[in-house]
Amino acid sequence: MKNQLVQQTKRAFQHHFGDPPESIFLSPGRINIIGEHVDYNDGFVLPAAIDRYICIAITERKDSDICRIIAHDFNDFYEFTISDEMIKAPSVWVNYLLGVVDEINNTGKKLKGLDMVFSGNIPMGSGLSSSAALECGFAYALNNVFNLNFTKEEIVLIGQKAENNFVGVNCGVMDQFASVFGKDDKVVMVNCDSLEYEYFDAKLEDYSLILFDSCIKHTHLTSGYNDRREEVEEGKRIIRNHFPEMVTFRDCSREMLNAVKDELSDKVYKRCLYVIEEIRRVEDAARSLAGKDYEKLGRLLTETHHGLSKEYEVSCPEIDFLVDETLKLEGVAGSRMMGGGFGGCSVNLIKTNDVRQVIDKVKNQYKKAYDIEMNVYEVKISDGTHQYKENEYSI
């Protein structure tokens, strides 16, 4: 799958620009095992990079400051001058790239012109962070091609700031961090405040991670993402008025929240309750992985879905249906909505021997209920953003 994507992107580059690209980079999507919507709420998250990628083929233009970029999957093209002020473009995909250039320009480091083609096999709008993969892959490629000497942490923050400041989505740092720092068969628990992190083994033994794509598409710009962030910030301000020792939500207990409940709207109370409980669940999940207690891990996933659906209110009927039907079946340890919400995928922890039976039953039930053909992604935990070498092993 990886090599097919690389060859497709290389062929497209040669077709458009006449020569093969000088460099190829791969930047993965991600799943989040647990810790949804807490990356911007002071919490820990537990993501992993997966074997679905944005592939970038790129060549420096030594004679020009012009950048020519082709989005192969969209059959679209954009050209700009690297030294000009970056101005938003009509095409959404362009703005992720312009945002990266804008952030690098703000550091004072010098970029030059380039020719580039990118393509991917990360399903868009499914909660697998294709946008973060594109941002970080582009930043990583520019860092290598132009010898900018950014650290991996700096590349992560360039990707996040591009989305915050240029695209206009107040996302946290998790997606970009997972894309850059992923490792084979490892999840990474990240403190999204300090960017401190710790890897945990995630071979999962007799279990598999299976994604059920509801085929209900969303974007963070239209899904209420920014509204949720404002509601939680309102709750934090009120709690701090009574408990000034609270620096972050990691310092906040359910008892503290309940002490100020009368000053919170029902909506703000529920949002804060979800965040406090989810921060606890992430730490419990990391311990469960370390202890190979996959049944407990599954129960935590299911608790998270309840919180996302009923407290944070970012689910939708189709995703709730997928989770409910999946949890009825033998071999399922846990199931939950994944990603920003209002569509996308559920992530399911299923005994490997039962995977095929569960997929068949849920697909049939979903088709009957919504007349939608559910897509299924069997994913493996993979390495993070990297330069592709011709002898790189791939299945």
Disulfide bonds with the S-S distance in Angstrom:
none
